[in-house]
């Protein structure tokens, strides 16, 4: 059967950022993960090989990481 390629990780919201990175990496070893403080502006444009993980002041994931 065809497995669906995962493009977002809503389940990791609230996790420690490092743990979220591990999860994304496990699901999608082909993408580059950028870990950034919440509110950081990122370069415009969609990238199918990039995932942003935004974390809050406690180091927890603040928003759903997604490919782009």
PyMOL Python script that loads the backbone (N, CA, C, O; Angstrom):
from pymol import cmd

cmd.read_pdbstr("""\
ATOM      1  N   UNK A   1       0.839  -1.202   0.000  1.00  0.00           N
ATOM      2  CA  UNK A   1       0.000   0.000   0.000  1.00  0.00           C
ATOM      3  C   UNK A   1       0.872   1.250   0.000  1.00  0.00           C
ATOM      4  O   UNK A   1       2.001   1.234   0.491  1.00  0.00           O
ATOM      5  N   UNK A   2       0.346   2.307  -0.544  1.00  0.00           N
ATOM      6  CA  UNK A   2       1.082   3.580  -0.560  1.00  0.00           C
ATOM      7  C   UNK A   2       0.980   4.229   0.812  1.00  0.00           C
ATOM      8  O   UNK A   2      -0.111   4.374   1.363  1.00  0.00           O
ATOM      9  N   UNK A   3       2.122   4.615   1.355  1.00  0.00           N
ATOM     10  CA  UNK A   3       2.066   5.342   2.617  1.00  0.00           C
ATOM     11  C   UNK A   3       2.000   6.826   2.281  1.00  0.00           C
ATOM     12  O   UNK A   3       2.673   7.299   1.366  1.00  0.00           O
ATOM     13  N   UNK A   4       1.196   7.536   3.018  1.00  0.00           N
ATOM     14  CA  UNK A   4       1.074   8.975   2.813  1.00  0.00           C
ATOM     15  C   UNK A   4       2.314   9.652   3.386  1.00  0.00           C
ATOM     16  O   UNK A   4       2.726   9.367   4.510  1.00  0.00           O
ATOM     17  N   UNK A   5       2.895  10.542   2.607  1.00  0.00           N
ATOM     18  CA  UNK A   5       4.061  11.288   3.089  1.00  0.00           C
ATOM     19  C   UNK A   5       3.572  12.338   4.085  1.00  0.00           C
ATOM     20  O   UNK A   5       2.712  13.163   3.775  1.00  0.00           O
ATOM     21  N   UNK A   6       4.129  12.284   5.259  1.00  0.00           N
ATOM     22  CA  UNK A   6       3.709  13.198   6.326  1.00  0.00           C
ATOM     23  C   UNK A   6       4.235  14.604   6.051  1.00  0.00           C
ATOM     24  O   UNK A   6       5.409  14.785   5.731  1.00  0.00           O
ATOM     25  N   UNK A   7       3.357  15.593   6.178  1.00  0.00           N
ATOM     26  CA  UNK A   7       3.761  16.977   5.919  1.00  0.00           C
ATOM     27  C   UNK A   7       3.483  17.914   7.093  1.00  0.00           C
ATOM     28  O   UNK A   7       3.871  19.082   7.046  1.00  0.00           O
ATOM     29  N   UNK A   8       2.822  17.431   8.139  1.00  0.00           N
ATOM     30  CA  UNK A   8       2.642  18.255   9.335  1.00  0.00           C
ATOM     31  C   UNK A   8       2.577  17.359  10.560  1.00  0.00           C
ATOM     32  O   UNK A   8       2.219  16.184  10.480  1.00  0.00           O
ATOM     33  N   UNK A   9       2.930  17.944  11.684  1.00  0.00           N
ATOM     34  CA  UNK A   9       3.062  17.193  12.938  1.00  0.00           C
ATOM     35  C   UNK A   9       2.300  17.869  14.075  1.00  0.00           C
ATOM     36  O   UNK A   9       2.917  18.364  15.018  1.00  0.00           O
ATOM     37  N   UNK A  10       0.963  17.897  14.003  1.00  0.00           N
ATOM     38  CA  UNK A  10       0.211  18.564  15.073  1.00  0.00           C
ATOM     39  C   UNK A  10       0.402  17.902  16.438  1.00  0.00           C
ATOM     40  O   UNK A  10       0.235  18.545  17.474  1.00  0.00           O
ATOM     41  N   UNK A  11       0.750  16.622  16.434  1.00  0.00           N
ATOM     42  CA  UNK A  11       0.870  15.888  17.706  1.00  0.00           C
ATOM     43  C   UNK A  11       2.054  16.346  18.548  1.00  0.00           C
ATOM     44  O   UNK A  11       2.097  16.056  19.744  1.00  0.00           O
ATOM     45  N   UNK A  12       3.018  17.055  17.956  1.00  0.00           N
ATOM     46  CA  UNK A  12       4.203  17.446  18.727  1.00  0.00           C
ATOM     47  C   UNK A  12       4.073  18.820  19.392  1.00  0.00           C
ATOM     48  O   UNK A  12       4.980  19.238  20.111  1.00  0.00           O
ATOM     49  N   UNK A  13       2.972  19.521  19.166  1.00  0.00           N
ATOM     50  CA  UNK A  13       2.771  20.820  19.821  1.00  0.00           C
ATOM     51  C   UNK A  13       2.785  20.615  21.335  1.00  0.00           C
ATOM     52  O   UNK A  13       2.075  19.759  21.863  1.00  0.00           O
ATOM     53  N   UNK A  14       3.598  21.407  22.021  1.00  0.00           N
ATOM     54  CA  UNK A  14       3.729  21.281  23.467  1.00  0.00           C
ATOM     55  C   UNK A  14       4.879  20.383  23.896  1.00  0.00           C
ATOM     56  O   UNK A  14       5.253  20.365  25.069  1.00  0.00           O
ATOM     57  N   UNK A  15       5.444  19.633  22.944  1.00  0.00           N
ATOM     58  CA  UNK A  15       6.600  18.779  23.249  1.00  0.00           C
ATOM     59  C   UNK A  15       7.854  19.640  23.378  1.00  0.00           C
ATOM     60  O   UNK A  15       7.895  20.752  22.853  1.00  0.00           O
ATOM     61  N   UNK A  16       8.884  19.136  24.076  1.00  0.00           N
ATOM     62  CA  UNK A  16      10.189  19.805  24.003  1.00  0.00           C
ATOM     63  C   UNK A  16      10.651  19.833  22.547  1.00  0.00           C
ATOM     64  O   UNK A  16      10.471  18.856  21.819  1.00  0.00           O
ATOM     65  N   UNK A  17      11.242  20.947  22.122  1.00  0.00           N
ATOM     66  CA  UNK A  17      11.627  21.105  20.717  1.00  0.00           C
ATOM     67  C   UNK A  17      12.519  19.965  20.226  1.00  0.00           C
ATOM     68  O   UNK A  17      12.348  19.473  19.110  1.00  0.00           O
ATOM     69  N   UNK A  18      13.471  19.548  21.063  1.00  0.00           N
ATOM     70  CA  UNK A  18      14.401  18.494  20.638  1.00  0.00           C
ATOM     71  C   UNK A  18      13.672  17.183  20.345  1.00  0.00           C
ATOM     72  O   UNK A  18      14.024  16.459  19.413  1.00  0.00           O
ATOM     73  N   UNK A  19      12.661  16.892  21.145  1.00  0.00           N
ATOM     74  CA  UNK A  19      11.877  15.674  20.955  1.00  0.00           C
ATOM     75  C   UNK A  19      11.079  15.751  19.658  1.00  0.00           C
ATOM     76  O   UNK A  19      10.951  14.763  18.935  1.00  0.00           O
ATOM     77  N   UNK A  20      10.544  16.940  19.374  1.00  0.00           N
ATOM     78  CA  UNK A  20       9.793  17.151  18.136  1.00  0.00           C
ATOM     79  C   UNK A  20      10.700  16.962  16.922  1.00  0.00           C
ATOM     80  O   UNK A  20      10.302  16.353  15.929  1.00  0.00           O
ATOM     81  N   UNK A  21      11.913  17.486  17.010  1.00  0.00           N
ATOM     82  CA  UNK A  21      12.878  17.337  15.911  1.00  0.00           C
ATOM     83  C   UNK A  21      13.137  15.851  15.642  1.00  0.00           C
ATOM     84  O   UNK A  21      13.173  15.413  14.492  1.00  0.00           O
ATOM     85  N   UNK A  22      13.315  15.092  16.714  1.00  0.00           N
ATOM     86  CA  UNK A  22      13.543  13.652  16.569  1.00  0.00           C
ATOM     87  C   UNK A  22      12.369  12.982  15.865  1.00  0.00           C
ATOM     88  O   UNK A  22      12.566  12.128  15.000  1.00  0.00           O
ATOM     89  N   UNK A  23      11.148  13.366  16.234  1.00  0.00           N
ATOM     90  CA  UNK A  23       9.958  12.775  15.628  1.00  0.00           C
ATOM     91  C   UNK A  23       9.859  13.108  14.147  1.00  0.00           C
ATOM     92  O   UNK A  23       9.610  12.228  13.323  1.00  0.00           O
ATOM     93  N   UNK A  24      10.056  14.385  13.808  1.00  0.00           N
ATOM     94  CA  UNK A  24       9.994  14.806  12.405  1.00  0.00           C
ATOM     95  C   UNK A  24      11.067  14.072  11.608  1.00  0.00           C
ATOM     96  O   UNK A  24      10.820  13.590  10.502  1.00  0.00           O
ATOM     97  N   UNK A  25      12.259  13.999  12.190  1.00  0.00           N
ATOM     98  CA  UNK A  25      13.373  13.328  11.536  1.00  0.00           C
ATOM     99  C   UNK A  25      13.107  11.850  11.280  1.00  0.00           C
ATOM    100  O   UNK A  25      13.508  11.303  10.253  1.00  0.00           O
ATOM    101  N   UNK A  26      12.425  11.214  12.230  1.00  0.00           N
ATOM    102  CA  UNK A  26      12.076   9.803  12.088  1.00  0.00           C
ATOM    103  C   UNK A  26      11.085   9.612  10.946  1.00  0.00           C
ATOM    104  O   UNK A  26      11.224   8.695  10.137  1.00  0.00           O
ATOM    105  N   UNK A  27      10.071  10.496  10.888  1.00  0.00           N
ATOM    106  CA  UNK A  27       9.039  10.391   9.861  1.00  0.00           C
ATOM    107  C   UNK A  27       9.546  10.825   8.495  1.00  0.00           C
ATOM    108  O   UNK A  27       9.176  10.239   7.477  1.00  0.00           O
ATOM    109  N   UNK A  28      10.398  11.855   8.470  1.00  0.00           N
ATOM    110  CA  UNK A  28      10.860  12.439   7.207  1.00  0.00           C
ATOM    111  C   UNK A  28      12.365  12.716   7.258  1.00  0.00           C
ATOM    112  O   UNK A  28      12.784  13.863   7.416  1.00  0.00           O
ATOM    113  N   UNK A  29      13.177  11.657   7.122  1.00  0.00           N
ATOM    114  CA  UNK A  29      14.637  11.873   7.169  1.00  0.00           C
ATOM    115  C   UNK A  29      15.150  12.724   6.014  1.00  0.00           C
ATOM    116  O   UNK A  29      16.307  13.146   6.015  1.00  0.00           O
ATOM    117  N   UNK A  30      14.291  12.977   5.026  1.00  0.00           N
ATOM    118  CA  UNK A  30      14.700  13.731   3.835  1.00  0.00           C
ATOM    119  C   UNK A  30      14.588  15.244   4.006  1.00  0.00           C
ATOM    120  O   UNK A  30      15.053  15.984   3.139  1.00  0.00           O
ATOM    121  N   UNK A  31      13.989  15.726   5.088  1.00  0.00           N
ATOM    122  CA  UNK A  31      13.804  17.168   5.217  1.00  0.00           C
ATOM    123  C   UNK A  31      14.816  17.797   6.158  1.00  0.00           C
ATOM    124  O   UNK A  31      15.329  17.147   7.069  1.00  0.00           O
ATOM    125  N   UNK A  32      15.096  19.081   5.922  1.00  0.00           N
ATOM    126  CA  UNK A  32      15.943  19.863   6.820  1.00  0.00           C
ATOM    127  C   UNK A  32      15.031  20.532   7.835  1.00  0.00           C
ATOM    128  O   UNK A  32      14.009  21.115   7.472  1.00  0.00           O
ATOM    129  N   UNK A  33      15.401  20.447   9.108  1.00  0.00           N
ATOM    130  CA  UNK A  33      14.577  21.003  10.168  1.00  0.00           C
ATOM    131  C   UNK A  33      15.253  22.244  10.734  1.00  0.00           C
ATOM    132  O   UNK A  33      16.419  22.210  11.129  1.00  0.00           O
ATOM    133  N   UNK A  34      14.498  23.339  10.766  1.00  0.00           N
ATOM    134  CA  UNK A  34      15.008  24.575  11.359  1.00  0.00           C
ATOM    135  C   UNK A  34      14.243  24.830  12.642  1.00  0.00           C
ATOM    136  O   UNK A  34      13.015  24.918  12.627  1.00  0.00           O
ATOM    137  N   UNK A  35      14.956  24.951  13.750  1.00  0.00           N
ATOM    138  CA  UNK A  35      14.338  25.190  15.056  1.00  0.00           C
ATOM    139  C   UNK A  35      14.529  26.666  15.389  1.00  0.00           C
ATOM    140  O   UNK A  35      15.656  27.154  15.467  1.00  0.00           O
ATOM    141  N   UNK A  36      13.414  27.372  15.586  1.00  0.00           N
ATOM    142  CA  UNK A  36      13.457  28.826  15.734  1.00  0.00           C
ATOM    143  C   UNK A  36      12.552  29.294  16.867  1.00  0.00           C
ATOM    144  O   UNK A  36      11.534  28.661  17.147  1.00  0.00           O
ATOM    145  N   UNK A  37      12.916  30.405  17.528  1.00  0.00           N
ATOM    146  CA  UNK A  37      12.009  30.975  18.525  1.00  0.00           C
ATOM    147  C   UNK A  37      10.710  31.425  17.866  1.00  0.00           C
ATOM    148  O   UNK A  37      10.719  31.943  16.749  1.00  0.00           O
ATOM    149  N   UNK A  38       9.604  31.226  18.558  1.00  0.00           N
ATOM    150  CA  UNK A  38       8.300  31.638  18.053  1.00  0.00           C
ATOM    151  C   UNK A  38       8.326  33.109  17.672  1.00  0.00           C
ATOM    152  O   UNK A  38       8.858  33.937  18.412  1.00  0.00           O
ATOM    153  N   UNK A  39       7.754  33.437  16.518  1.00  0.00           N
ATOM    154  CA  UNK A  39       7.710  34.828  16.071  1.00  0.00           C
ATOM    155  C   UNK A  39       8.844  35.207  15.142  1.00  0.00           C
ATOM    156  O   UNK A  39       8.840  36.299  14.574  1.00  0.00           O
ATOM    157  N   UNK A  40       9.828  34.310  14.974  1.00  0.00           N
ATOM    158  CA  UNK A  40      10.931  34.583  14.060  1.00  0.00           C
ATOM    159  C   UNK A  40      10.398  34.640  12.632  1.00  0.00           C
ATOM    160  O   UNK A  40       9.603  33.791  12.227  1.00  0.00           O
ATOM    161  N   UNK A  41      10.836  35.637  11.871  1.00  0.00           N
ATOM    162  CA  UNK A  41      10.409  35.678  10.476  1.00  0.00           C
ATOM    163  C   UNK A  41      11.326  34.755   9.672  1.00  0.00           C
ATOM    164  O   UNK A  41      12.539  34.714   9.881  1.00  0.00           O
ATOM    165  N   UNK A  42      10.718  34.030   8.764  1.00  0.00           N
ATOM    166  CA  UNK A  42      11.479  33.083   7.953  1.00  0.00           C
ATOM    167  C   UNK A  42      11.462  33.525   6.505  1.00  0.00           C
ATOM    168  O   UNK A  42      10.589  34.286   6.087  1.00  0.00           O
ATOM    169  N   UNK A  43      12.424  33.049   5.750  1.00  0.00           N
ATOM    170  CA  UNK A  43      12.509  33.459   4.353  1.00  0.00           C
ATOM    171  C   UNK A  43      11.255  33.031   3.612  1.00  0.00           C
ATOM    172  O   UNK A  43      10.763  31.919   3.804  1.00  0.00           O
ATOM    173  N   UNK A  44      10.732  33.924   2.754  1.00  0.00           N
ATOM    174  CA  UNK A  44       9.516  33.603   2.026  1.00  0.00           C
ATOM    175  C   UNK A  44       9.755  32.490   1.015  1.00  0.00           C
ATOM    176  O   UNK A  44      10.894  32.173   0.670  1.00  0.00           O
ATOM    177  N   UNK A  45       8.682  31.919   0.559  1.00  0.00           N
ATOM    178  CA  UNK A  45       8.795  30.855  -0.430  1.00  0.00           C
ATOM    179  C   UNK A  45       8.612  29.496   0.201  1.00  0.00           C
ATOM    180  O   UNK A  45       9.011  29.270   1.343  1.00  0.00           O
ATOM    181  N   UNK A  46       8.013  28.601  -0.540  1.00  0.00           N
ATOM    182  CA  UNK A  46       7.755  27.253  -0.054  1.00  0.00           C
ATOM    183  C   UNK A  46       8.927  26.352  -0.389  1.00  0.00           C
ATOM    184  O   UNK A  46       9.457  26.407  -1.499  1.00  0.00           O
ATOM    185  N   UNK A  47       9.331  25.536   0.544  1.00  0.00           N
ATOM    186  CA  UNK A  47      10.352  24.529   0.279  1.00  0.00           C
ATOM    187  C   UNK A  47       9.819  23.177   0.722  1.00  0.00           C
ATOM    188  O   UNK A  47       9.451  23.001   1.883  1.00  0.00           O
ATOM    189  N   UNK A  48       9.776  22.226  -0.193  1.00  0.00           N
ATOM    190  CA  UNK A  48       9.237  20.900   0.120  1.00  0.00           C
ATOM    191  C   UNK A  48      10.212  20.072   0.944  1.00  0.00           C
ATOM    192  O   UNK A  48       9.898  18.954   1.350  1.00  0.00           O
ATOM    193  N   UNK A  49      11.404  20.628   1.190  1.00  0.00           N
ATOM    194  CA  UNK A  49      12.418  19.872   1.933  1.00  0.00           C
ATOM    195  C   UNK A  49      12.788  20.555   3.247  1.00  0.00           C
ATOM    196  O   UNK A  49      13.848  20.296   3.816  1.00  0.00           O
ATOM    197  N   UNK A  50      11.896  21.434   3.725  1.00  0.00           N
ATOM    198  CA  UNK A  50      12.199  22.191   4.937  1.00  0.00           C
ATOM    199  C   UNK A  50      11.008  22.127   5.898  1.00  0.00           C
ATOM    200  O   UNK A  50       9.851  22.207   5.486  1.00  0.00           O
ATOM    201  N   UNK A  51      11.321  21.982   7.172  1.00  0.00           N
ATOM    202  CA  UNK A  51      10.296  22.039   8.213  1.00  0.00           C
ATOM    203  C   UNK A  51      10.769  23.023   9.278  1.00  0.00           C
ATOM    204  O   UNK A  51      11.897  22.921   9.758  1.00  0.00           O
ATOM    205  N   UNK A  52       9.921  23.967   9.646  1.00  0.00           N
ATOM    206  CA  UNK A  52      10.229  24.891  10.735  1.00  0.00           C
ATOM    207  C   UNK A  52       9.579  24.391  12.014  1.00  0.00           C
ATOM    208  O   UNK A  52       8.397  24.048  12.029  1.00  0.00           O
ATOM    209  N   UNK A  53      10.355  24.353  13.081  1.00  0.00           N
ATOM    210  CA  UNK A  53       9.827  24.030  14.405  1.00  0.00           C
ATOM    211  C   UNK A  53       9.985  25.291  15.254  1.00  0.00           C
ATOM    212  O   UNK A  53      11.099  25.703  15.577  1.00  0.00           O
ATOM    213  N   UNK A  54       8.856  25.891  15.606  1.00  0.00           N
ATOM    214  CA  UNK A  54       8.879  27.107  16.426  1.00  0.00           C
ATOM    215  C   UNK A  54       8.670  26.746  17.892  1.00  0.00           C
ATOM    216  O   UNK A  54       7.756  25.995  18.233  1.00  0.00           O
ATOM    217  N   UNK A  55       9.523  27.289  18.751  1.00  0.00           N
ATOM    218  CA  UNK A  55       9.396  26.990  20.180  1.00  0.00           C
ATOM    219  C   UNK A  55       9.121  28.265  20.981  1.00  0.00           C
ATOM    220  O   UNK A  55       9.483  29.368  20.571  1.00  0.00           O
ATOM    221  N   UNK A  56       8.468  28.081  22.138  1.00  0.00           N
ATOM    222  CA  UNK A  56       8.134  29.220  22.995  1.00  0.00           C
ATOM    223  C   UNK A  56       9.217  29.432  24.054  1.00  0.00           C
ATOM    224  O   UNK A  56      10.284  28.821  23.996  1.00  0.00           O
ATOM    225  N   UNK A  57       8.931  30.293  25.009  1.00  0.00           N
ATOM    226  CA  UNK A  57       9.914  30.646  26.035  1.00  0.00           C
ATOM    227  C   UNK A  57      10.328  29.494  26.932  1.00  0.00           C
ATOM    228  O   UNK A  57      11.363  29.566  27.593  1.00  0.00           O
ATOM    229  N   UNK A  58       9.542  28.442  26.963  1.00  0.00           N
ATOM    230  CA  UNK A  58       9.882  27.289  27.798  1.00  0.00           C
ATOM    231  C   UNK A  58      10.582  26.190  26.999  1.00  0.00           C
ATOM    232  O   UNK A  58      10.920  25.136  27.537  1.00  0.00           O
ATOM    233  N   UNK A  59      10.795  26.453  25.700  1.00  0.00           N
ATOM    234  CA  UNK A  59      11.459  25.450  24.872  1.00  0.00           C
ATOM    235  C   UNK A  59      10.512  24.408  24.300  1.00  0.00           C
ATOM    236  O   UNK A  59      10.942  23.412  23.719  1.00  0.00           O
ATOM    237  N   UNK A  60       9.203  24.651  24.475  1.00  0.00           N
ATOM    238  CA  UNK A  60       8.209  23.721  23.947  1.00  0.00           C
ATOM    239  C   UNK A  60       7.741  24.166  22.560  1.00  0.00           C
ATOM    240  O   UNK A  60       7.749  25.355  22.242  1.00  0.00           O
ATOM    241  N   UNK A  61       7.341  23.210  21.756  1.00  0.00           N
ATOM    242  CA  UNK A  61       6.858  23.515  20.407  1.00  0.00           C
ATOM    243  C   UNK A  61       5.589  24.360  20.503  1.00  0.00           C
ATOM    244  O   UNK A  61       4.635  23.982  21.184  1.00  0.00           O
ATOM    245  N   UNK A  62       5.582  25.507  19.817  1.00  0.00           N
ATOM    246  CA  UNK A  62       4.513  26.485  19.949  1.00  0.00           C
ATOM    247  C   UNK A  62       3.453  26.387  18.849  1.00  0.00           C
ATOM    248  O   UNK A  62       2.330  26.862  19.026  1.00  0.00           O
ATOM    249  N   UNK A  63       3.799  25.783  17.730  1.00  0.00           N
ATOM    250  CA  UNK A  63       2.865  25.703  16.596  1.00  0.00           C
ATOM    251  C   UNK A  63       3.135  24.414  15.842  1.00  0.00           C
ATOM    252  O   UNK A  63       4.215  23.833  15.954  1.00  0.00           O
ATOM    253  N   UNK A  64       2.151  23.969  15.073  1.00  0.00           N
ATOM    254  CA  UNK A  64       2.304  22.723  14.314  1.00  0.00           C
ATOM    255  C   UNK A  64       3.440  22.841  13.303  1.00  0.00           C
ATOM    256  O   UNK A  64       3.371  23.669  12.394  1.00  0.00           O
ATOM    257  N   UNK A  65       4.489  22.020  13.449  1.00  0.00           N
ATOM    258  CA  UNK A  65       5.536  22.019  12.425  1.00  0.00           C
ATOM    259  C   UNK A  65       4.966  21.477  11.114  1.00  0.00           C
ATOM    260  O   UNK A  65       4.245  20.479  11.109  1.00  0.00           O
ATOM    261  N   UNK A  66       5.294  22.139  10.004  1.00  0.00           N
ATOM    262  CA  UNK A  66       4.853  21.629   8.713  1.00  0.00           C
ATOM    263  C   UNK A  66       5.874  21.891   7.634  1.00  0.00           C
ATOM    264  O   UNK A  66       6.694  22.805   7.723  1.00  0.00           O
ATOM    265  N   UNK A  67       5.800  21.053   6.604  1.00  0.00           N
ATOM    266  CA  UNK A  67       6.712  21.199   5.477  1.00  0.00           C
ATOM    267  C   UNK A  67       6.421  22.530   4.798  1.00  0.00           C
ATOM    268  O   UNK A  67       5.262  22.903   4.613  1.00  0.00           O
ATOM    269  N   UNK A  68       7.480  23.244   4.427  1.00  0.00           N
ATOM    270  CA  UNK A  68       7.331  24.517   3.769  1.00  0.00           C
ATOM    271  C   UNK A  68       8.491  25.415   4.096  1.00  0.00           C
ATOM    272  O   UNK A  68       8.545  26.551   3.625  1.00  0.00           O
TER     273      UNK A  68
END
""", "prot")
cmd.dss("prot")
cmd.show_as("cartoon", "prot")
cmd.util.cbc("prot")
cmd.orient("prot")
